[in-house]
Amino acid sequence: MNRNSNTYTIVYSTILVVIVAAVLAFVSVKLGPTQQANIDNEKKAALLAAVGVNVEDSQVSKTFDQVVNDAFLVDEAGNKVEGDAFKTDLKTQYDNMRLGKPFVLPVYECTLANGTQVVLLSAYGAGLWGPIWGYISLEKDLETIHGVSFAHQGETPGLGAEIVNPKFMAKFAGKKAIKDGACVFSVVKGEVKDESCQVDGITGATLTSRGLSDMIGSWFEKYIPYLNKCKVEE
């Protein structure tokens, strides 16, 4: 075949594309389980951070199994339903909420090394430049925040991205989240009028702070039917 012909160029390019695609597919299949394991480990670490437990990467999975007593899903009425809490996609549930479709909420019941029992809840919302999400743990009273762990996809470094700063997240501990069956917590910009249930937002990141407050408030409201059922059962 004439190497200078168009036919040769087309055949050569086609063969090259097929070979590269095959190699990439092979690598993807081989690395897939490892990549998923890393993603799962990162999520477990974030969940543990929300209850105040921070360990080396190699100890995350073992510690998670020790701390989390039970993990399950609840529906919008607060009833337990079938499904995997850990594998439930928060964005899908967030979209369902916005569209008025049925949704489920992950719940993790945890016991810390000192015997403290906490309930770990999830949240997902919109920041300034992309999605934000996180985990909020409540004390045994199911009203007071024990700890939080937040993440984001594209907030501005030094501004909105500060929602992941440990010093900022530490402000949430001890704040009242729910009172008399309603969410009372908020992230505010400017003067904090009620120290018991408000956290001062991030300077220069008004929209991200507002998004964080809306995210927490809306998801807490969705969890309230379940939390109320827990109080009645106690």
Residue pairs with C-beta under 8 A, 6 or more apart in sequence:
1 7
1 8
1 11
2 8
40 61
40 86
41 57
41 60
41 61
43 86
44 60
44 61
44 64
45 54
45 55
45 57
45 60
46 134
46 135
46 149
46 151
47 64
47 68
47 108
47 120
47 135
47 149
48 54
48 55
48 60
48 63
48 64
48 67
49 135
49 147
49 149
50 120
50 134
50 135
50 136
50 137
50 147
50 148
50 149
51 67
51 110
51 112
51 118
51 120
51 137
51 146
51 147
52 112
52 137
52 146
52 147
53 63
53 67
53 112
53 113
55 63
67 110
67 111
67 112
67 113
68 108
68 109
68 110
68 120
69 109
69 110
69 111
70 108
70 109
71 84
71 85
71 86
71 106
71 107
71 108
71 109
72 80
72 83
72 85
72 106
72 107
73 80
73 81
73 82
73 83
73 84
73 85
73 88
73 104
73 105
73 106
73 107
74 80
74 81
74 104
74 105
74 107
74 223
74 225
74 226
75 81
75 102
75 103
75 104
75 105
76 102
76 103
76 105
76 222
76 225
77 225
78 224
78 225
78 226
78 227
78 228
78 229
79 226
79 229
81 104
83 104
85 106
85 107
85 108
86 106
88 104
88 106
90 106
90 122
90 123
90 124
90 133
91 124
91 131
93 103
93 104
93 105
93 124
94 124
94 125
95 101
96 102
96 103
97 103
97 218
97 222
103 222
105 121
105 122
105 219
105 222
105 223
105 226
106 121
106 122
107 119
107 120
107 121
107 223
107 226
108 119
108 120
108 121
109 117
109 119
109 120
110 117
110 118
110 119
110 120
110 137
111 117
112 118
116 140
116 146
117 140
118 137
118 138
118 139
118 140
118 146
118 147
119 137
119 138
119 142
119 227
119 230
120 135
120 136
120 137
120 138
121 135
121 136
121 137
121 138
121 219
121 220
121 223
122 133
122 134
122 135
122 136
122 219
123 133
123 134
123 135
123 136
123 215
123 216
123 218
123 219
123 220
124 131
124 132
124 133
124 215
124 219
125 131
125 132
125 133
125 211
125 212
125 214
125 215
125 218
125 219
126 132
126 211
126 214
126 215
127 152
127 153
127 154
127 155
127 160
127 163
127 207
127 208
127 211
127 212
128 155
128 156
128 160
128 205
128 207
128 208
128 211
129 153
129 154
129 155
129 156
129 160
130 152
130 153
130 154
130 155
131 152
131 153
132 150
132 151
132 152
132 153
132 155
132 163
132 208
132 211
132 212
132 215
133 150
133 151
133 152
133 215
134 148
134 149
134 150
134 151
134 215
135 148
135 149
136 145
136 147
136 148
136 172
136 177
136 216
136 220
137 145
137 146
137 147
137 148
138 144
138 145
138 146
138 177
138 178
138 227
139 145
139 146
142 178
142 227
142 230
142 231
143 176
143 177
143 178
143 179
144 174
144 175
144 176
144 177
145 172
145 173
145 174
145 175
145 176
145 177
145 185
146 173
147 169
147 172
147 173
148 169
148 172
148 173
149 169
150 163
150 164
150 169
150 212
151 164
152 160
152 161
152 163
152 164
152 208
155 161
155 163
155 205
155 208
156 205
156 208
159 202
159 204
159 205
159 208
160 202
160 205
160 207
160 208
160 209
162 168
162 202
162 205
163 169
163 202
163 205
163 208
163 212
168 202
171 199
171 200
172 199
175 185
175 196
175 197
175 198
175 199
176 184
176 185
176 196
176 197
177 183
177 184
177 185
177 197
177 216
177 220
178 184
178 185
178 220
178 224
178 227
179 197
181 224
181 228
182 221
182 224
183 216
183 217
183 220
183 221
183 224
184 197
185 197
185 198
185 199
185 216
185 217
185 220
186 197
186 198
186 199
186 213
186 217
187 198
187 199
187 200
187 201
187 209
187 210
187 212
187 213
187 216
188 198
188 199
188 200
188 201
188 209
188 213
189 200
189 201
189 206
189 209
189 210
190 200
192 198
192 199
192 200
201 209
201 210
201 212
201 213
202 208
202 209
